[in-house]
């Protein structure tokens, strides 16, 4: 039973192509509850076999998630804000997001179940797109890379395992550097504002 399900998921991932991965991840990025793991883990396995390009899967998946998040952002900014902006809860969300929006946008996509919804308060609070887009894309790049990596590790051959180990170190380094730069910038900004 498990083998049949695994085979089915791998065939599904194989049939999608890179544009299909983009479209699927676009749905994942919206408020529609579609699990990314169903596609990304089998796609990572196919990449380990050399049947898919890991880099193209990574970029198409992250761009798809970003596109879905931008749909949520636009809906919240223009529709929800227009019709419900006087509600007290909307004001509270907007205030929280003005104070903690950047870190929330960066960390939420790395948390299962929260990633696709964080763009709604971002849109409600009119977060600047120049902050929203790079933070959302970077976070989704990390998430998609991690999911692909899980499938890649189950691939066949020593080369796949060696590549997976190197990619894990690079991904971990990227996360540490990104978070460190963000925290440093925010602390510097707070220091300048209080000076």
MOTAVEN-V342165 format. One record per pair of residues at least 6 apart in sequence whose ideal C-beta (glycine too) atoms are under 7 Angstrom apart, sorted by sequence separation. I is the first residue (numbers start at 1). J is the second residue. D is the distance in whole Angstrom. If there is no record, write none. Layout:
i j d
I J D
I J D
This chain:
i j d
28 34 5
46 52 4
47 53 7
84 90 5
108 114 4
109 115 4
27 34 5
47 54 4
97 104 7
108 115 6
16 24 6
28 36 5
152 160 6
153 161 7
43 52 6
109 118 7
47 57 6
108 118 4
122 132 5
25 36 7
153 164 5
152 164 5
105 118 6
43 57 5
104 118 6
24 39 5
149 164 6
105 122 6
119 136 7
21 39 7
149 167 6
149 168 6
40 61 6
101 122 6
21 43 6
16 39 7
97 121 5
101 125 6
97 122 7
146 171 7
13 39 6
101 127 5
145 171 5
98 125 6
105 132 6
109 136 7
93 121 5
97 125 4
115 143 7
9 38 6
13 42 4
102 131 6
106 135 5
110 139 6
142 171 7
12 42 7
13 43 4
94 124 6
97 127 7
105 135 5
109 139 4
93 124 6
94 125 4
105 136 6
109 140 5
10 42 5
14 46 6
93 125 7
106 138 7
110 142 6
9 42 4
13 46 6
102 135 6
106 139 5
110 143 6
142 175 6
90 124 6
109 143 5
10 45 6
29 64 6
10 46 7
21 57 6
25 61 5
29 65 4
14 51 7
28 65 6
29 66 7
18 56 5
22 60 4
26 64 4
29 67 6
30 68 4
18 57 7
21 60 5
25 64 3
29 68 2
21 61 5
24 64 7
25 65 5
28 68 6
29 69 5
138 178 6
22 63 6
23 64 7
26 67 5
27 68 6
30 71 5
31 72 6
18 60 5
22 64 4
26 68 4
30 72 6
21 64 7
25 68 7
81 124 6
72 116 7
76 120 4
80 124 6
73 119 5
77 123 4
72 119 4
76 123 3
77 124 7
68 116 7
72 120 5
75 123 7
76 124 5
73 122 6
74 123 7
77 126 6
69 119 4
73 123 4
72 123 7
73 132 7
66 133 7
69 136 5
66 136 6
66 137 5
66 140 6
62 137 6
65 140 4
106 182 7
62 140 5
62 141 4
65 144 7
62 144 5
58 141 7
61 144 4
31 116 6
30 116 6
31 117 7
58 144 6
29 116 6
58 145 6
28 116 6
58 148 6
57 148 6
54 148 6
54 152 7
47 148 6
44 147 7
40 144 6
44 148 4
48 152 4
43 148 6
44 149 6
47 152 6
41 147 6
44 150 6
45 151 4
49 155 6
40 147 4
44 151 3
45 152 7
48 155 2
49 156 6
40 148 5
43 151 6
44 152 4
48 156 7
41 150 5
42 151 6
45 154 5
37 147 6
41 151 4
45 155 6
36 147 6
40 151 7
48 160 4
